[in-house]
């Protein structure tokens, strides 16, 4: 009896939880690029079981039930088209994405905050047209002064981005891990280099 008693209740190897599935819309484009539309493998299998997705590519690993073995999906495509959002939310993340995660004064990457081009103290509003990504040194240098008083110059004028523009911008910043089976679906409509 002691030899048959189970003492570990977690599934080994733990790597199975690290097999996300890339989720494509019915037009075979990712639902989002940044963050990349990924589901845990369990959700992908459940969606297939409920006949909501088709499996396009699979990992070499299997999951087992008492009666069957299934390859873990690596790419799934929705059967019903999900209409992309047209409106872009004004969030810190989307602002940094619009500005390509660069300070709009000096161009550096890294410790970013945001800055009001026309300072709030001078009547500037918090909007797409007045807020830019800025590194801490540039933000401190500018303070609550007008841009022309600081000697700083904007790399590009701030404006509200379109939803498609932000989706395309997200393609420039892939996640740390991209599975080989995802590549054709992430960049299939990218312009080819001669």
C-alpha positions as CSV (number, residue, x, y, z in Angstrom):
1,X,0.0,0.0,0.0
2,X,2.8,2.5,0.9
3,X,4.4,2.0,-2.5
4,X,1.2,2.8,-4.4
5,X,0.4,6.0,-2.4
6,X,0.7,9.1,-4.6
7,X,2.8,11.9,-2.9
8,X,3.0,14.3,-5.8
9,X,-0.1,16.0,-7.1
10,X,1.4,18.2,-9.8
11,X,1.8,17.1,-13.4
12,X,5.3,16.6,-14.6
13,X,6.9,17.9,-16.7
14,X,5.8,21.4,-15.8
15,X,6.6,22.4,-19.4
16,X,3.1,21.5,-20.5
17,X,1.7,24.7,-19.0
18,X,4.2,26.6,-21.2
19,X,2.7,25.6,-24.5
20,X,0.4,28.5,-25.4
21,X,-1.6,28.5,-28.6
22,X,-1.6,31.5,-31.0
23,X,-5.2,32.5,-31.6
24,X,-6.1,33.7,-35.0
25,X,-9.3,35.4,-36.1
26,X,-11.4,33.8,-38.8
27,X,-9.3,35.7,-41.4
28,X,-6.1,34.0,-40.2
29,X,-4.7,37.2,-38.6
30,X,-3.9,37.3,-34.9
31,X,-6.5,38.9,-32.7
32,X,-3.8,41.2,-31.4
33,X,0.0,41.6,-31.9
34,X,0.9,43.4,-28.7
35,X,0.1,41.7,-26.5
36,X,0.1,38.7,-28.8
37,X,-3.2,36.8,-28.7
38,X,-2.3,33.6,-26.9
39,X,-4.4,31.1,-25.0
40,X,-3.1,28.4,-22.5
41,X,-3.1,25.0,-24.2
42,X,-6.0,23.9,-22.0
43,X,-8.3,26.7,-23.3
44,X,-7.3,25.8,-26.9
45,X,-8.3,22.2,-26.4
46,X,-11.5,23.2,-24.7
47,X,-12.4,25.5,-27.6
48,X,-11.7,22.7,-30.1
49,X,-13.9,20.4,-28.1
50,X,-16.7,23.0,-28.2
51,X,-16.2,23.3,-32.0
52,X,-15.3,27.0,-31.7
53,X,-11.8,26.8,-33.4
54,X,-9.9,24.8,-35.9
55,X,-6.4,23.6,-35.1
56,X,-3.9,24.8,-37.7
57,X,-0.6,23.6,-36.1
58,X,0.4,21.5,-33.2
59,X,3.3,20.9,-30.8
60,X,5.0,17.5,-30.7
61,X,3.7,17.0,-27.1
62,X,0.6,15.1,-26.2
63,X,-1.9,15.4,-23.4
64,X,-3.8,12.3,-22.3
65,X,-7.2,11.6,-21.0
66,X,-8.3,8.1,-19.9
67,X,-9.6,7.3,-23.4
68,X,-7.5,9.4,-25.8
69,X,-4.3,11.2,-26.5
70,X,-4.3,14.7,-28.2
71,X,-1.4,16.7,-29.6
72,X,-1.2,20.2,-28.0
73,X,-2.4,22.9,-30.4
74,X,0.1,25.6,-31.2
75,X,-2.1,27.6,-33.6
76,X,-5.9,27.8,-33.6
77,X,-8.2,29.8,-35.8
78,X,-11.6,31.0,-34.6
79,X,-14.6,29.7,-36.7
80,X,-16.5,33.0,-36.1
81,X,-14.9,36.3,-37.1
82,X,-14.4,38.8,-34.2
83,X,-14.7,42.3,-35.4
84,X,-11.6,44.3,-34.4
85,X,-12.1,47.4,-32.2
86,X,-12.0,50.7,-34.0
87,X,-11.5,52.9,-31.0
88,X,-8.1,53.0,-29.4
89,X,-8.2,53.4,-25.6
90,X,-6.0,56.2,-24.2
91,X,-3.8,54.2,-21.9
92,X,-0.2,54.5,-20.8
93,X,0.7,51.3,-22.6
94,X,-0.9,52.4,-25.9
95,X,0.8,55.7,-25.6
96,X,4.2,54.0,-25.2
97,X,3.3,51.7,-28.1
98,X,2.4,54.7,-30.4
99,X,5.7,56.3,-29.5
100,X,7.6,53.0,-30.1
101,X,8.7,52.8,-26.4
102,X,11.1,55.8,-27.0
103,X,11.5,59.2,-25.4
104,X,10.0,61.7,-27.9
105,X,12.6,64.2,-26.9
106,X,15.9,62.3,-27.0
107,X,15.0,59.0,-28.5
108,X,16.2,56.8,-25.7
109,X,14.5,53.6,-24.5
110,X,14.1,52.5,-21.0
111,X,12.7,54.3,-18.0
112,X,9.8,56.0,-19.6
113,X,7.1,58.2,-18.1
114,X,4.8,60.5,-19.9
115,X,4.9,64.3,-20.4
116,X,2.3,66.9,-21.3
117,X,3.7,68.9,-24.2
118,X,1.7,71.9,-23.2
119,X,2.0,71.7,-19.4
120,X,-1.2,71.2,-17.4
121,X,-0.2,74.3,-15.4
122,X,-0.6,76.2,-18.6
123,X,-4.0,74.7,-19.6
124,X,-2.7,71.6,-21.3
125,X,-5.0,68.6,-21.3
126,X,-4.4,64.9,-21.0
127,X,-5.1,63.7,-24.5
128,X,-3.5,61.9,-27.4
129,X,-2.6,65.3,-29.0
130,X,-0.8,66.6,-25.9
131,X,0.9,63.7,-24.1
132,X,4.1,61.9,-25.2
133,X,6.4,59.3,-23.8
134,X,9.5,60.8,-22.2
135,X,12.5,59.5,-20.2
136,X,12.8,60.8,-16.7
137,X,15.8,63.1,-17.4
138,X,14.0,64.8,-20.3
139,X,10.7,65.0,-18.3
140,X,12.6,66.6,-15.4
141,X,14.4,69.0,-17.7
142,X,11.2,70.1,-19.3
143,X,9.2,70.3,-16.1
144,X,6.2,72.7,-16.4
145,X,7.9,74.9,-19.0
146,X,6.7,75.4,-22.6
147,X,8.6,73.3,-25.1
148,X,10.3,76.4,-26.7
149,X,11.8,77.4,-23.3
150,X,13.7,74.2,-22.9
151,X,15.6,73.6,-26.1
152,X,13.9,70.2,-26.5
153,X,12.2,69.2,-29.7
154,X,9.6,66.5,-30.4
155,X,10.7,63.6,-32.7
156,X,7.2,63.6,-34.1
157,X,4.0,65.5,-33.2
158,X,1.6,63.7,-30.9
159,X,-1.6,62.4,-32.4
160,X,-4.3,59.8,-31.8
161,X,-3.3,56.6,-33.6
162,X,-5.8,54.4,-35.4
163,X,-6.5,50.9,-34.2
164,X,-4.9,49.3,-37.3
165,X,-1.8,51.5,-36.9
166,X,-1.3,50.3,-33.3
167,X,-1.8,46.7,-34.3
168,X,0.9,47.1,-36.9
169,X,3.1,48.9,-34.5
170,X,2.8,46.0,-32.1
171,X,4.3,43.7,-34.7
172,X,7.6,45.5,-34.3
173,X,7.8,44.3,-30.7
174,X,7.4,40.5,-30.6
175,X,7.3,38.7,-27.3
176,X,10.4,37.0,-26.0
177,X,9.3,33.6,-27.3
178,X,7.9,32.9,-30.7
179,X,7.2,29.3,-31.6
180,X,8.3,28.3,-35.2
181,X,4.7,27.3,-36.1
182,X,3.5,30.9,-35.4
183,X,5.8,32.7,-37.8
184,X,3.8,32.2,-41.0
185,X,0.7,33.6,-39.3
186,X,2.4,36.6,-37.6
187,X,4.1,38.0,-40.7
188,X,2.3,36.5,-43.7
189,X,1.1,39.9,-44.9
190,X,4.4,41.7,-44.2
191,X,6.2,43.2,-47.2
192,X,8.9,40.9,-48.5
193,X,12.5,42.2,-48.7
194,X,14.2,42.1,-52.1
